[in-house]
Amino acid sequence: MYWFILFIAGVLEAGWLVSIQKSESFTNIPYVICGVLSMTLSLILFSVALKEIPINLAYLVWLAVGASAISIINHYFFNQALSVPQILSLCLIFIGVVGLKLFS
């Protein structure tokens, strides 16, 4: 359960980064609000996950999920191209996260 919470926290991390980018220097208020809410929820869920997951693993997974989610969001919603090496790298990140879960 805590790993799932950590995964959601990582996705929300990507959400606040995309929202802040789309806020156009904090002038587009709906994106600012979405960014602040995503940031707050991400940090709350991250802190909940720390109850059962060691901080070194939790931080690595949180960053990996967030970075991967940003790439996927940008590809599907903002037409940013993903090359084959980038897709393979995202797959390696996913394999690494699963490996951390399995062996911890």
C-alpha positions as CSV (number, residue, x, y, z in Angstrom):
1,M,0.0,0.0,0.0
2,Y,2.8,2.4,0.9
3,W,4.5,1.8,-2.5
4,F,1.2,2.7,-4.3
5,I,1.0,5.9,-2.2
6,L,4.6,6.7,-3.2
7,F,3.7,6.1,-6.8
8,I,0.8,8.5,-6.6
9,A,3.1,11.1,-4.9
10,G,5.5,10.8,-7.8
11,V,2.7,11.3,-10.4
12,L,1.5,14.4,-8.4
13,E,5.1,15.7,-8.5
14,A,4.9,15.6,-12.3
15,G,1.5,17.3,-12.1
16,W,2.8,20.3,-10.1
17,L,5.8,20.8,-12.4
18,V,3.6,20.8,-15.5
19,S,1.1,23.1,-13.8
20,I,3.7,25.6,-12.8
21,Q,5.1,25.5,-16.4
22,K,1.6,26.1,-17.8
23,S,0.9,28.9,-15.3
24,E,2.9,31.3,-17.4
25,S,4.9,32.8,-14.6
26,F,2.0,32.5,-12.1
27,T,-0.4,34.5,-14.2
28,N,-2.8,31.7,-15.2
29,I,-4.5,31.3,-11.8
30,P,-6.2,27.9,-12.4
31,Y,-2.8,26.3,-13.2
32,V,-1.3,28.0,-10.1
33,I,-4.0,26.5,-7.9
34,C,-3.6,23.1,-9.5
35,G,0.2,23.3,-9.1
36,V,-0.1,24.2,-5.4
37,L,-2.6,21.5,-4.7
38,S,-0.5,18.9,-6.6
39,M,2.6,20.0,-4.7
40,T,0.9,19.8,-1.3
41,L,-0.6,16.4,-2.0
42,S,2.6,15.0,-3.4
43,L,4.6,16.0,-0.3
44,I,1.8,14.7,2.1
45,L,1.7,11.4,0.3
46,F,5.5,11.2,0.2
47,S,5.7,11.7,4.0
48,V,3.0,9.0,4.5
49,A,5.1,6.6,2.4
50,L,8.1,7.3,4.6
51,K,6.4,5.5,7.5
52,E,7.2,2.1,5.8
53,I,9.7,2.8,3.1
54,P,13.3,3.9,3.8
55,I,14.0,7.5,2.8
56,N,16.8,6.6,0.4
57,L,14.5,4.2,-1.6
58,A,11.5,6.5,-1.3
59,Y,13.3,9.5,-2.7
60,L,14.7,7.6,-5.6
61,V,11.3,6.1,-6.5
62,W,9.6,9.5,-6.1
63,L,12.0,11.2,-8.4
64,A,12.0,8.3,-11.0
65,V,8.2,8.2,-11.1
66,G,8.0,12.0,-11.3
67,A,10.6,12.3,-14.1
68,S,9.0,9.4,-16.1
69,A,5.5,10.9,-15.6
70,I,6.7,14.3,-16.9
71,S,8.0,12.7,-20.1
72,I,4.8,10.8,-20.6
73,I,2.6,13.7,-19.9
74,N,4.6,16.0,-22.2
75,H,4.4,13.4,-25.0
76,Y,0.7,12.7,-24.8
77,F,-0.7,16.1,-23.9
78,F,1.9,18.6,-25.3
79,N,3.2,16.7,-28.4
80,Q,6.8,16.4,-27.3
81,A,8.5,13.7,-29.2
82,L,10.0,10.7,-27.5
83,S,12.8,8.9,-29.3
84,V,13.3,5.1,-29.1
85,P,16.4,5.6,-26.7
86,Q,14.2,7.8,-24.5
87,I,11.5,5.2,-24.4
88,L,14.0,2.4,-23.6
89,S,15.4,4.6,-20.8
90,L,12.0,5.1,-19.3
91,C,11.6,1.3,-19.4
92,L,14.9,0.9,-17.6
93,I,13.7,3.4,-14.9
94,F,10.5,1.3,-14.5
95,I,12.5,-1.9,-14.2
96,G,14.7,-0.2,-11.6
97,V,11.7,0.9,-9.5
98,V,10.2,-2.6,-9.7
99,G,13.5,-4.1,-8.7
100,L,13.8,-1.7,-5.7
101,K,10.3,-2.8,-4.6
102,L,11.0,-6.5,-5.1
103,F,14.3,-6.5,-3.2
104,S,13.6,-4.2,-0.3
